[in-house]
Amino acid sequence: MTTAPARPGHQPPHQIADAHRADAETALEVLLDSALEPIVDMVLTRRDGRYEALAHDGRVAFRRTDRGFEVLESEGHDPLADQATDKFSPLQAELDHKHPHRRANAYPHAYEQVAQLFDAPAAPDLCVIHSAAHNWADQGGHLGEHGSIGIVQARAPMVLAGKGVQRLGVVPKSARLVDVAPTIAELLGCAPRADGTYLAGQDGRVLNEAIDRSERPGHVVGFLFDGTNANVMYDMVARGELPNVARLIDMGIAFGHGAMSSLPTVTLANHTSILTGTHPGHHGILHNAWYDRARGEQVITNSSATWPWCMQHLAPGVETVHDAVRRTWPDAFTASVNEPCDSGAGYSTFDFFRRGDVPPIPRSPEGLPHTTERFVRPSKDYSWSSVVDHMGVDQAVGILSGRYRDESYPLPRFMWCNFTLTDSAMHEGGPHSEIAAASLRDSDGRLGEILAALERAGVVDDCAFVLVADHGMEETDPSCTGDWDVALRDAGIKFRDEGYGFLYFGVS
């Protein structure tokens, strides 16, 4: 959508308060100095009722109108000029253009991306977008990174398959992650709301080009491979390395140019966007961490300590797919496996944690199925994520068999399964590494276990499937390090930098 719809809990959009303008202007001078050009791609803000993107060699200001967005002024090289969704695809095109400079990069749906962020009252005063090359070594960075709206970091894979889906294979098209929830609701036949949408505050659209309305599935099962580079996954499918993902693509459609995540392209913001059909600036889970001025407190959502309770920050009235299903069929059972965005689910992994009843955790990943021993031993993150994802399969297979932990379950109308290993591996080695490839092979095997459970339950042919990631992953340049916070502090500015890139002034 190009205009801000009426939505639950709507408040006036954020812009820099007069008391903080001097600090913001000084910060812009520091951030746009040539010394920081290697690590700062651009800075985004909302001032005087208009949105701005400012870079070292140009800037653009724009506003919403009834018909979309209008550019008010542009100077130098417009940092948002290229909003193509097909750039650096397929994989070889990405490999030929590693670490693209902003003048060569693309920023899909950029006007909408910027505007939705600053619709949130708790939005930052400035949002710093790091360069494609920037390795956050000073902040514990990795060889693979995300967070930017540059196309490689924004591009997630997306596959729709099974009953009710057109069998088109890989197509040269793109979508957005906010399109996932309304498309699932349409596939299932959920009752639309009075305004024709499926979810309160919905920003996404139904992907009608993917739907076969001659048949409707009785169940939808979704898989999320966290932090997966779309080009890498599709290339491995083409080379026969991911047979279960290939099976899904053969049963439906894969968006070859990916599904674009929302700003910021990080985990909790986009997990929530996927399952609500709503941008972060509208659903309230702004980042993995942000600052709430109204409460005067830091909010952290993406940590093992906060995952079970992170949905308490969801904006009032925002709905998930689970809510839409149960609004249509009050007795319907839905399941959320290893997924923090679990509002409305009949079964949720994190319900156990909220009750203090943690499911059994294997002491070691060694010997577990679909686990690459080569990386389990030296990598703590690979080891832990392998255990977590194995637990997820155990839960999903148990629920689909009708019994898990001595409790009986009906077949879920909607089930969502989150896998974490791909994100850990692609961060650690970069998306083009062997550890990244191993994580996809392991995850493909786990996906296969769930498909096999559906076959044993006799419902696989009555299912539609969704496979996505929450964002892409881009290989960084290990030599491109640095921290803009140091330069800001040296300038004497009082600020907070949350999630790395969300700057709030007048607080510390």
N, C-alpha and C positions, 0 to 999 in steps of 0.2 A: 504494500500500500504506500502511497506517496503523501497522504495527508494523515494527520494524527486522529485516529478514531476516538469516539467517546469510549471510555474504558472504566472498569471498576477502580475505585480509589484514585481517580485522576486528580492530579495536582498541577499547579503551574510549573512549566519546565524550568530547569536550572539555568541561571546565568550568573556571571561573576558579580558579587556584591560590591557596592561602591567602596566599602571599607578595605577591600582586598585588591582593588584595581591597580594600585601602585606596585604591589608585589607581583601581580600577574604580568604587568608590562615589563618589569625588570627581569622576571623569569623568561619571558619571550625573547628578550634581547640576549640572555645567556644561552638559551636553548638553540637559538637560530644563529649563533656565532659560528663562524667557519670551523672553529676548533672542535665542535661537536658534530659536524656534518657526517663523519663516518658512522656514528651510532644513532643519530636522530633523523628519522625519515621525514617527519612532519609533526606539527602540534595542532590539535583540534580544540576549538572552544566555541562558546556561544556568548556573544556580547551585543548589547543594544538590539536584541530581538532578531539577530541574524547569526547564522552559523559560519564559521571560518575554518579553513585549513591553511596553515602557514608553513612554508618550507624555506630552506636557505636561499633558494633561487626563484621564489614566486609564492603567490598566495591567491586564494579565491574566497569570496564571500557569497552566500546564497541564502534564500529563504524559502519556506513552504508557500505554495499557492493552492488554490482549489484544484488546479490541474497538474500538480506535481511540485517541481522545484524550479526556481528562477535564479540564475546567476546575477548578482547585483554588481559585482566588480571583480576584475581579475588583473593581476599584475605579474609580469615575468612568466615563468613556466607554471601553469596551473597544476598543482600537485594531484588533483583529482580528475585530470583531463581524460585519462584512459580508464574506462570502467568495463572493459571487455571481460567476458566470462570464459573465453576459450584460450587465453594466452597461456603459454608454457604447458601445453598439453598436446600430445601424450608425453610419456616419460622422457624420451630423448630430447624433446624441446626443453624440458626442465633442466636436464643434465647439461644442455648446451648453454644455459643461461643461469648458472648458479649465482646466488647473491646479487640479483639485479638491482641496479640503482633505481631510485624512484622515477627518474625520467624514462626508464625502460619498463617499469613495473605497471601492473594494472590493479585497480581497486574497485572490484565489482559492487554495484549498488551503493556507491560511496555516499551520495547525498542522504539517502535513507539511513545508512549506517550511522552517520554522524548525528543526524537529527534525532533518531530514536534514543541514542545514549543520553543526550542532553534533555530529553523529555523527563528524565528521572529527577526528582527533587534532590536526591543524594548524589547526583552526578558530580564529577570532579570539576574544579575550575579550569584546569587544562588537562587534556589527555595527550600524552606523548606517545607517538608511534615509533617504535624502534626500527632501525634499518633492517633489510633482509639479511645482511651479513652479520649483524651484531650478535656476538656470543656473550651471554650475560655472565662471564666468568667471575666478575666481582660480586654477583648476586647468586652464585651457585648455579650458573648456567650450564647448558648442555650442548652437544654437537647438533642436536635437533631442537628447533624452537618454534613457537607460535605466539599469538597475541596480537599481531598486526592484521590489518585488513588487506595487506598485499595478497595477491591471488593464491600463491602457493600455501601460505599459512591459513588462508580462509577456506580453501577448497577441501571439502570432505568427500569421500566416496558416497554414492547412494545407489542402492539396488532395491527395486520393488519386484516381487515375484509371487507366483502361485495363483490361486483361484481369484478371479476378478481383476487380474492384471494382464495388460497386453503383452504378448510375447514378441518383443522387438529386438532383444539382445542389447548390445552396447550402441547407444545413439549419441550423436554429437550435439548434445544439449546440456543445459545446466538447470539447476533448481536452487532452492534455498532451504536451509534446515527448518525454518519456520513453516514450510509447506508440509512437513512430515505429519504433524498432528491432524490437521484438517483432512489430509488424504486418508489417513487411517480411519478417521471417523466416517468419511464417505464410503470407504470400502466396507466397513461393518454395517452401515446403514443407520448410524446414530441419528437421533432426531435433531434437526437444525433448530437454532434459537430463533426468536422472533425476527431478528435482523438478517437471517439467512446464514449466519456463521454457525460453526459448531462449538466454538469455545469462546468464553467471555474475553474480550480484548484481542481477539485473533488478528494477527498481522499477516499470516501466511494464506495461501490459496490452495484449493484442491488441484492436484496435478491430473487434470482430466485427460491429458494426452496419454497417460499411462494406464487408465482404467478401462476394463472391459465390463460394461454394465449388463452383459447378457447373463452373468452369474455373480453371485455374492458369496464371499467366504463366511463360514460360521465362526472362524477364529482368525486373529491376526497375531503373529509372533514377531517381535522386533529384536534385533541384535545391534549393539553399539560396540564397535571396535575403537576404543578411545585413541585419539591422536593419530589416526592413520592417514598417511599420504595416499591420495586417491590414485595418482599415476603409478605409484609402486604397486598398489594392490591390483589394479587392472592389468599391469604388465605381468605380474606373477600368475594371474588367472590365465592369461593368454599363453603362458609357457607351461601350463599344466601343473603348477605347484600348489594351487588352492582348489582342490576338486569340489569341495562343498560350496564355496562361494560360486564356482563355475556352475554348479548345479542350479543355484538360485538364479543366476543370470540367464541360463538356458530356459528357465521357467518364467522369465519376465523381462525387465528392462533395467539397464544400468545407464545412469547419466554420465556419459563419457567426460564431460567437462566439470562434473562434480556438483555438489550442493554447497552453497556459500553459507558459512557460519556468520553469526552476528558479532558486531563489535561490543566488547573485546572478544577475540577468538580464543577463549579459554574454557576450561572444563565446566565448572558449575553453571556459568552463564548460559552456555549452549546446550548442556544436558536439559536445562529447564526450558530453553527455547524449543528444542525438539519436541518435548512432551506437552507443551502448552500452545505451540503455534504462535508464540509471542516474543518480541524482541526483549533483550535484557532491560532496556530503559523503560519498558512497559510492564514486565512481570516482576521486577524488583530485585532479582538476583544479579546485581550489576557486574560482579567480577568474582574471582576467587577470594578477594579481600577488598574492602572499600571503607570509607569513613562516613558515618551517619552524623551530619552536623546537628540535626534535630535532637538526637540523643546524646551527642558528644561522645561517641564511642566508635572504636574500630569494630568492623564486622568481618569475621573470617568464616568462610563456608567450606573451602576445599582443604580439609584436614581430617585425619582419622578421628580427631576429637569432636569435630563439629558436623560431619556428614549426617549422622542420624537426626539432627535437629535443624538442618540448614533450611528446610522448607518453611520454617516459622517466619522467614523473611520474605516469603512470597507476598506480592501485593494483594490486598483484600479483593476477593471476588475472582481472581485469576483461576482458570480451570485447567486441569490436565486431561489427557485422553481417558484416564481412569474415571474422572468425574463425568465426562461426556457419556461414557458407556453406561455408567450406573444411573445417570439421569434418564437415559433411554430405557434401560432394563434394570430396575432397582435390585433384582435378585441376581444379576450377573456377577460372576466371579472374575476378578482381574488380579494379576500377579506382577510384582516389581522385584526383580532379582538383582541384587548388588547395585541398585540404582538409587542415588540420593533423592532424585525428583520422584517421590513416591506418593504424593498427596492423592488420596482417594482410592488407593489400591487396596484390594481385599487381603492380599498377602504382600508383605514387604520384608526383605532381609533386615532392614534397619529397625523394624518393629522389635525384633529380638534384642537389638542393642538398647533400644529405648526402655525395654522391660528389664534389662540386665540379664538377659538369657541368651548368651552368645552361642551361635551354632558351633559345632565341633570344628576346630581348626587343625589340619594336619601339622605335625611338628616340623616336617621337612617336605620339600617338593620332590625329593629324590624317590624315584619309583612311581610317581604319579603318571597317569597316561597323558600323552600329548605335551610332554615337557622335555625341552631340549637340554640335556644334561650339560652340554658344553658351556652354556651360559648361566645355568642355575648355580654352578659352583662358584664362579668368580664374581657374579653380579648380585648384590643384595636386593636391588630393585626387581631384577628378573625373577629371583627366587620367590620373593614375597608376592609379586603379582601372579606368578604361576599358582601359588597356593590359593589366593583369593579367587582366581578364575576357575580353578578346579572346584572350589566350594560352590561357586555359582552354578556350574553344570550339575553338581550333586543336588542342589535345590531344585533346579528346573526339571531335571529328569525325575526326581521324586514326586514333584507336583503333577507332572504329566502322567506318571504311573498311578496317581490317585492317593499316594501316601508319602508323607515326609515327616520324620521325627515323631512317629506314632500318631500323627494326625491325618485325617482323611481330607482330600480336596477334590472338588469337581474340576472338570477341564476348564481352563480359563478362556473366557471370550477374548481377552487381550492379555498377552504376556510380554514383558520387556526384560531383556537380559543384557546387562552391561559387563563388558570385558575390559580389563585395565592393562593387560600385558603390553599391547602394542604401543601405548603411550610411553610406558617406562622404557621400552627397548629403543624406540625411535628418538626419544630424548637422549639416551645414553650414547648410542652409536651414530645418530643421524639416520634419516629415512632411507638412505641408500646403502646401509651397512648390512653385513651378514646377520648381526643380532636382530636388526629390524625384520629381515626376511624370516628368520627363525620364529619371531613372535607371531608373524602372520600365519606361518604354517601350523604353529601350536594352536592358535585361535581358530583356524579353519577346522582342525580336528575336534575341538570342543564344540563348535557349531554343529559338526556332523553328529556328535553324540545326542544333541537335542533333536535334530531331524530324525535320528533313529528312534528316539523315544516317542515322537509324534507318529511315526510309522507303526510302532508297537501298539499305540493307543488307537490306531485305525482312523486317524483324522488328518493325516498329512495332506491328502488331496482336497480337504475342505478348509485349508489354511492359505492365507496370504502372508507374505513375509516382507520385512523391511530390514535392510542392512545399511547402517550409516556410521559415520564418526561424528564427533562433536566439533572438530576443527581439523585442519591439515597439519603438516609438519614440514619445516624447511630446514635444509642443511645450512649451518652457519659457518662463518670463517673464523677458525680458532684464533687468528691473529687480530681480529676486530673486536677488541674489548674496550671497556671504559664505563664510567658511571656518571650520568648527568647530575645526580644528586650532589656529588662532590663540588661541581662548578656552582650549583645553586647555593649550597651552604657557604662557599667561599664568597659569594656575592652578598651574604648577610640576610638571606631571605628566610623567613619563618614559614615552614610548610610541612606537610605530610606527603609521602609518596606511597600510595597503597597499591598492592598488586603489581608494583613496578610499572609506573606510567600514569597513574591517577593522582594528579597533584591538587592538593587542597591548601589554600593559603590562610594565614591567620591562626593556625593550629600547629601543634607540635607533639 
